[in-house]
Amino acid sequence: MGRARLGTLYKKNPDAARWTGAFTHPRTGKRVIRTLYVDKQASRSALDRMIREVERSIEGLDDPKAQLRRTPIAEHVSAYLEQCLHERQAPRHLQIKELHLGRFIAGCDAACIDDFTLDAASRVLRALSAEGKSARTHNHHRATLIAFMNWAQRTDRIPSHTLTRLPVLDEKCDQRRHRRALTEPELERLLWVARRRPIADYGREVVQRVLKERKGRATWTRAPLTFKNLEAAYARGRKILAKHPEVLERLDRLGRERELIYRTLVLTGLRKGELASLTVGSLRLDHDPPYAILAAKAAKARVGAEIPLRPDLAAELRHWLEESLASERAAARRDGLPIPAGLSPGHPLLRVRADLIRVLEADLRAAEIPKRDDRGYTVDVHALRHTFGSHLSARGVLPRTAQAAMRHSNIQLTMNLYTDPRLLDVAAALEALPRLRSSGPTHHAARGT
């Protein structure tokens, strides 16, 4: 048994592998006991260090949260994500935060929270830019790290931090994705294709592969769907599936649901996640005018809203829900279950797939709508929201009204980012200007001017 100042170093029994250190806490008077190391000298040094830290903490010379700051960084991140989950942040946002913080941990080679220094974080952000990441990606990573460090400061895990000095890049000068709005003829083609493509996929013609595209014995393939051959493929698909009426009915309903999803996105301006959150209980179809209630937790700005529904869209949604109820009742009869009186309030309005972008891209190819135009502007699911805003502006809707319909806090966002100038008839607007003719003094005198 050995002593070091106020501490005692001993083994609990002769066969114990590790040394045990103990000392009396100068302030509380309680006995502090810790199991240390196999090596006696290392154990003595550890015991002396613990005593010294306690004494310095009492004198106000050391950080009282030093032990917490030495906690593995993974534990801090886990606690932060749990707090975000408690605050009901969207699961997708939590995944992004975890991804961003993981990149900082790897790039800073961080073992504890003090390793997130200004220089180390700057190095990670510079590496992102060197990899060709956009200014928006750079700023999102910066915001995630600062939010994490602010939380650590609020919870007394760190006294302060300097990461707010990290630079913010100008996103306007480095915008990578420009979305375009679909024209009215393109929208009509897209809806027509979406309605028929699930069945048309079963009616595609079998064609011989090009020699250079053959793999092994696979010499035949299905012809791709185009706007010209889709009607014939749809007819063949219905004929082939006639022997399987349940499959035909399921695919027909799938096509009508996809068409209704696109139509609802274009006529309401809802985002994909917002539409996916709507349930039967969210609808007020009997109200005049009809509307849908968007919950605050589902909205991007976390502010609830009432989404107006055009009467023809409300009628289609009503018909869709009636068919959904009939389908559930038929399934209940078939399975011998109680027949529901109506759809539950929590029943999803539409089944919006997480990979809706893949479905949309296939529909765009079949409709022969270019995904990227000559300006480099692209079409994706969120472009349907751009289409909503652009058509409002093109039809003379007042900017303030369009801003309210888009649920934007800034009218510049509505007018600049969500309005495709190609849909604006600038040439026709010029016709409203006065006809200017060259005239001399005689002409003005004749007019009494």
C-alpha positions in Angstrom: 0.0 0.0 0.0 1.3 3.5 -0.9 0.3 7.0 -0.2 0.5 10.2 -2.4 -0.3 13.3 -0.5 -4.0 13.0 0.5 -4.5 9.8 -1.6 -4.0 6.1 -0.9 -3.0 3.5 -3.5 -3.7 -0.1 -2.7 -5.0 -3.5 -4.0 -8.3 -4.7 -2.8 -6.9 -8.2 -2.5 -3.5 -9.8 -3.1 -4.7 -11.4 -6.4 -6.2 -8.2 -7.8 -4.7 -7.2 -11.2 -5.4 -3.4 -10.9 -4.5 -0.9 -8.3 -7.2 1.1 -6.5 -6.8 4.8 -5.7 -8.7 6.6 -2.9 -8.7 10.1 -1.4 -10.9 12.3 0.7 -12.6 15.2 -1.2 -11.4 18.4 0.4 -14.8 20.1 0.1 -17.4 17.3 0.6 -15.3 15.2 3.0 -16.5 12.1 1.1 -14.1 9.3 0.2 -13.5 9.1 -3.6 -12.5 5.6 -4.8 -11.3 4.8 -8.4 -10.0 1.6 -10.0 -6.9 2.5 -11.9 -4.2 0.6 -13.8 -2.2 -2.6 -13.6 1.1 -0.6 -13.4 1.7 0.9 -10.0 3.6 3.9 -11.2 0.9 4.8 -13.8 -1.8 4.4 -11.1 0.1 6.7 -8.7 0.4 9.4 -11.4 -3.3 9.1 -12.3 -4.3 9.4 -8.6 -2.1 12.5 -8.2 -3.7 14.0 -11.3 -7.2 13.4 -9.9 -6.3 15.0 -6.6 -4.7 18.0 -8.4 -7.7 18.5 -10.6 -10.0 18.5 -7.6 -7.9 21.1 -5.8 -7.6 23.4 -8.8 -11.3 23.2 -9.4 -12.0 24.2 -5.8 -9.7 27.2 -6.2 -11.4 28.2 -9.4 -8.3 27.5 -11.5 -9.7 24.8 -13.7 -12.7 24.3 -16.0 -15.3 22.5 -13.9 -16.6 20.9 -17.2 -13.2 19.6 -18.2 -14.3 16.0 -17.7 -17.4 16.5 -19.7 -15.4 18.1 -22.5 -13.2 15.0 -22.6 -16.2 12.8 -23.3 -16.0 11.1 -26.7 -17.4 13.3 -29.4 -19.8 10.5 -30.5 -21.7 10.8 -27.2 -22.1 14.5 -27.6 -23.5 14.1 -31.2 -25.8 11.3 -30.0 -27.2 13.6 -27.2 -27.6 16.5 -29.7 -29.6 14.3 -32.1 -31.8 13.1 -29.3 -32.6 16.7 -28.4 -33.4 17.5 -32.0 -35.7 14.4 -32.1 -37.4 15.7 -28.9 -37.9 19.0 -30.6 -39.8 17.1 -33.4 -37.4 18.0 -36.1 -38.0 16.0 -39.3 -36.2 12.6 -39.6 -34.7 13.8 -42.9 -33.1 16.8 -41.2 -31.7 14.6 -38.5 -30.1 12.3 -41.1 -28.5 15.3 -42.8 -27.2 16.7 -39.5 -25.7 13.3 -38.6 -24.0 13.2 -42.1 -22.6 16.7 -41.8 -21.3 16.2 -38.3 -19.8 12.9 -39.3 -17.8 14.7 -42.0 -16.5 17.2 -39.5 -15.5 14.5 -37.1 -13.6 12.7 -39.8 -12.1 15.8 -41.3 -11.0 17.3 -37.9 -9.9 13.9 -36.6 -12.0 14.8 -33.6 -11.9 12.6 -30.5 -13.6 15.2 -28.2 -15.6 18.4 -28.6 -12.5 20.6 -28.2 -11.1 19.3 -31.4 -13.7 21.3 -33.4 -11.4 24.3 -33.7 -11.7 27.1 -36.1 -8.8 26.0 -38.2 -9.9 22.4 -38.3 -13.5 23.3 -39.3 -12.2 25.7 -42.0 -10.0 22.9 -43.4 -13.1 20.6 -43.7 -15.1 23.3 -45.5 -12.2 24.1 -47.9 -12.0 20.4 -48.7 -15.7 20.4 -49.6 -15.2 23.3 -52.0 -12.1 21.6 -53.5 -14.3 18.5 -54.2 -16.6 20.7 -56.2 -19.4 21.1 -53.7 -21.6 24.1 -54.1 -21.7 27.2 -51.9 -25.1 26.0 -50.6 -23.6 22.7 -49.4 -20.7 24.6 -47.8 -23.2 26.9 -45.9 -25.4 24.0 -44.8 -22.4 22.2 -43.3 -21.3 25.4 -41.6 -24.8 26.0 -40.2 -25.0 22.4 -38.9 -21.7 22.6 -37.0 -22.6 26.0 -35.5 -26.0 24.8 -34.4 -24.3 21.8 -32.7 -21.7 24.0 -30.9 -24.4 26.5 -29.8 -26.3 23.6 -28.3 -23.1 22.4 -26.6 -22.7 25.9 -25.2 -26.3 26.1 -23.9 -25.9 22.8 -22.1 -22.6 23.9 -20.5 -20.5 21.4 -22.4 -18.2 24.2 -23.6 -17.8 27.7 -22.3 -17.9 29.3 -25.7 -16.8 28.8 -29.4 -15.5 30.9 -32.3 -17.0 28.9 -35.2 -19.3 31.8 -36.1 -16.2 33.3 -37.7 -16.4 30.6 -40.4 -17.1 32.3 -43.8 -20.5 32.3 -45.5 -20.2 31.8 -49.3 -22.5 33.7 -51.7 -25.0 31.1 -53.0 -26.3 33.4 -55.7 -22.9 33.4 -57.4 -22.7 29.6 -57.3 -26.2 28.3 -57.9 -25.9 24.8 -59.3 -29.5 23.8 -59.9 -31.9 25.9 -61.9 -35.4 24.6 -62.1 -37.7 25.3 -65.0 -41.5 25.4 -65.1 -43.5 23.1 -67.3 -45.7 24.6 -70.0 -49.4 23.8 -70.2 -48.9 21.4 -73.1 -46.1 19.6 -71.2 -48.3 19.3 -68.1 -51.1 17.8 -70.2 -48.7 15.3 -71.7 -47.2 14.4 -68.3 -50.6 13.7 -66.8 -51.7 11.7 -69.7 -48.6 9.5 -69.6 -48.6 9.1 -65.8 -52.2 7.8 -66.0 -51.3 5.1 -68.5 -47.7 4.1 -68.0 -48.1 1.4 -65.2 -50.3 -0.7 -67.6 -48.4 0.3 -70.7 -45.2 -1.1 -69.2 -46.8 -4.6 -69.6 -47.6 -3.9 -73.3 -44.2 -2.9 -74.5 -43.1 -4.6 -77.7 -40.3 -7.2 -77.7 -37.4 -6.0 -79.9 -34.0 -7.5 -80.7 -31.0 -6.0 -78.9 -28.4 -4.2 -80.9 -25.4 -6.5 -81.3 -23.0 -4.3 -79.2 -25.6 -4.1 -76.3 -26.0 -7.9 -76.0 -24.9 -9.6 -72.8 -24.6 -13.3 -72.9 -27.7 -14.9 -74.4 -29.9 -11.9 -73.7 -30.6 -11.0 -77.4 -34.1 -9.5 -76.8 -35.5 -6.7 -74.8 -38.5 -4.5 -74.3 -38.9 -1.4 -76.4 -38.8 1.9 -74.4 -42.1 3.8 -74.1 -42.4 7.0 -76.1 -45.3 9.4 -76.5 -46.1 7.9 -79.9 -46.2 4.2 -78.9 -47.6 4.6 -75.4 -51.3 4.4 -76.4 -50.7 1.1 -78.4 -48.6 -0.3 -75.5 -51.4 0.7 -73.1 -54.0 -1.2 -75.2 -51.7 -4.3 -75.4 -51.1 -4.1 -71.6 -54.8 -4.1 -70.9 -55.3 -7.1 -73.2 -52.4 -9.1 -71.6 -53.7 -8.3 -68.1 -57.3 -9.2 -68.8 -56.7 -12.6 -67.4 -55.6 -11.0 -64.1 -58.3 -8.5 -63.3 -56.9 -7.8 -59.8 -53.5 -6.8 -61.2 -55.1 -4.7 -63.9 -57.3 -2.9 -61.3 -54.2 -2.3 -59.1 -52.1 -0.9 -61.9 -55.0 1.3 -63.2 -55.4 2.7 -59.7 -51.7 3.3 -59.4 -51.7 5.3 -62.6 -54.7 7.4 -61.5 -52.9 8.1 -58.2 -49.7 9.2 -59.9 -51.7 11.5 -62.1 -53.5 12.9 -59.1 -50.2 13.5 -57.2 -48.8 15.5 -60.1 -52.1 17.5 -60.5 -52.2 18.3 -56.8 -48.6 19.4 -56.6 -49.1 21.7 -59.6 -52.5 23.2 -58.5 -51.5 23.7 -54.8 -47.8 24.5 -54.8 -47.3 21.9 -52.0 -43.9 20.4 -51.5 -43.5 16.6 -51.8 -43.2 16.0 -48.1 -46.1 18.3 -47.4 -48.4 16.4 -49.7 -47.3 13.1 -48.2 -48.3 14.4 -44.8 -51.9 15.2 -45.7 -54.5 12.7 -44.4 -58.3 12.3 -44.7 -58.6 14.4 -41.5 -56.7 17.2 -43.2 -59.4 17.9 -45.8 -62.3 20.2 -45.7 -64.0 19.4 -49.0 -67.4 20.5 -47.9 -66.3 24.0 -47.0 -66.8 26.8 -49.5 -64.1 27.2 -50.8 -62.6 23.7 -50.0 -59.2 23.6 -48.4 -56.6 21.3 -46.8 -55.0 21.9 -43.4 -51.2 21.6 -43.5 -49.8 20.8 -40.0 -47.0 23.0 -38.8 -44.7 20.0 -38.2 -45.0 19.1 -41.9 -44.5 22.6 -43.4 -41.0 23.7 -44.3 -41.2 26.9 -42.2 -42.9 25.0 -39.3 -46.0 27.2 -39.7 -49.4 25.6 -40.3 -51.4 26.8 -43.2 -54.8 26.3 -45.0 -54.2 25.3 -48.6 -57.0 26.4 -50.9 -58.3 23.7 -53.3 -59.7 24.5 -56.7 -63.3 23.0 -57.0 -62.3 20.6 -59.8 -59.3 19.3 -57.8 -61.5 19.0 -54.7 -64.0 16.9 -56.7 -61.3 14.6 -57.9 -59.9 14.1 -54.4 -63.4 13.4 -53.1 -63.9 10.8 -55.9 -60.5 9.3 -55.0 -61.4 8.9 -51.3 -64.7 7.3 -52.2 -62.9 4.7 -54.3 -60.4 4.2 -51.5 -63.3 3.5 -49.0 -64.9 1.1 -51.5 -61.6 -0.7 -51.9 -61.2 -1.1 -48.1 -64.8 -2.3 -47.7 -64.2 -4.9 -50.4 -61.0 -6.1 -48.7 -62.9 -6.3 -45.4 -65.6 -8.5 -46.9 -63.1 -10.7 -48.6 -61.1 -11.2 -45.3 -64.2 -11.5 -43.1 -63.4 -8.4 -41.1 -65.7 -5.6 -39.9 -66.8 -3.3 -42.7 -65.5 0.2 -42.0 -68.1 3.0 -42.0 -65.5 5.5 -43.4 -61.9 6.1 -43.8 -60.0 6.9 -40.6 -58.9 10.5 -40.2 -55.3 9.4 -40.2 -55.6 7.6 -43.6 -53.1 9.1 -46.1 -54.6 11.1 -48.8 -52.1 9.9 -51.4 -49.2 7.5 -51.2 -46.3 9.7 -52.2 -43.3 7.6 -52.7 -39.9 8.6 -51.3 -38.3 8.0 -54.7 -41.0 10.0 -56.6 -38.2 11.6 -58.6 -37.5 8.2 -60.3 -41.1 7.8 -61.2 -41.2 11.4 -62.5 -38.1 10.9 -64.6 -39.6 7.8 -66.2 -42.8 9.7 -67.0 -40.8 12.6 -68.5 -39.0 10.2 -70.8 -42.2 8.5 -71.9 -43.8 11.9 -72.5 -40.7 13.1 -74.4 -40.3 16.1 -72.1 -36.7 17.1 -71.9 -35.4 17.0 -68.3 -32.9 19.8 -69.1 -33.6 22.7 -71.5 -31.2 24.7 -73.6 -30.5 27.0 -70.6 -29.5 24.1 -68.5 -32.6 24.4 -66.3 -33.9 21.1 -65.1 -37.2 19.4 -64.1 -37.6 17.5 -60.9 -40.4 17.1 -58.3 -39.8 20.5 -56.8 -40.0 22.0 -60.3 -43.7 21.4 -60.1 -43.8 24.0 -57.3 -41.9 26.3 -59.6 -44.5 25.5 -62.2 -47.3 26.6 -59.8 -45.6 29.9 -59.1 -44.7 30.6 -62.7 -48.2 30.0 -64.0 -49.6 32.3 -61.3 -47.4 35.1 -62.5 -48.0 34.4 -66.2 -51.7 34.7 -65.7 -51.5 38.1 -64.1 -52.0 37.2 -60.4 -50.9 40.0 -58.2 -47.4 39.5 -56.7 -48.7 39.7 -53.1 -51.4 37.1 -53.8 -48.8 34.8 -55.5 -46.6 35.2 -52.5 -49.4 34.2 -50.2 -50.2 31.2 -52.4 -46.6 30.1 -52.3 -46.4 30.7 -48.6 -43.2 32.7 -48.9 -42.0 35.2 -46.3 -40.1 37.2 -49.0 -41.8 38.4 -52.2 -38.4 38.4 -53.9 -38.3 34.7 -53.6 -41.6 34.3 -55.3 -40.9 36.7 -58.1 -37.3 35.8 -58.8 -36.6 32.2 -57.9 -40.1 30.6 -58.4 -41.0 32.4 -61.6 -39.7 31.1 -64.9 -39.3 34.1 -67.2 -40.0 31.9 -70.3 -43.6 31.6 -69.2 -44.0 35.3 -69.1 -45.3 36.8 -72.3 -43.0 39.8 -72.4 -43.7 40.5 -76.1 -47.4 40.9 -75.4 -46.7 43.1 -72.5 -44.8 45.5 -74.8 -47.9 45.9 -76.8 -49.4 47.8 -73.9 -46.8 50.6 -74.3 -48.0 53.7 -76.2 -47.4 54.0 -80.0 -44.6 56.6 -80.3 -44.5 58.5 -83.6 -42.2 61.2 -84.7 -44.0 64.6 -85.0 -43.1 68.2 -85.5 -44.6 71.5 -84.2 -47.4 71.5 -86.8 -48.7 68.2 -85.6 -48.7 69.4 -82.0 -50.5 72.6 -82.9 -53.2 70.6 -84.7 -53.8 68.6 -81.6 -54.0 71.7 -79.4 -50.8 71.1 -77.6 
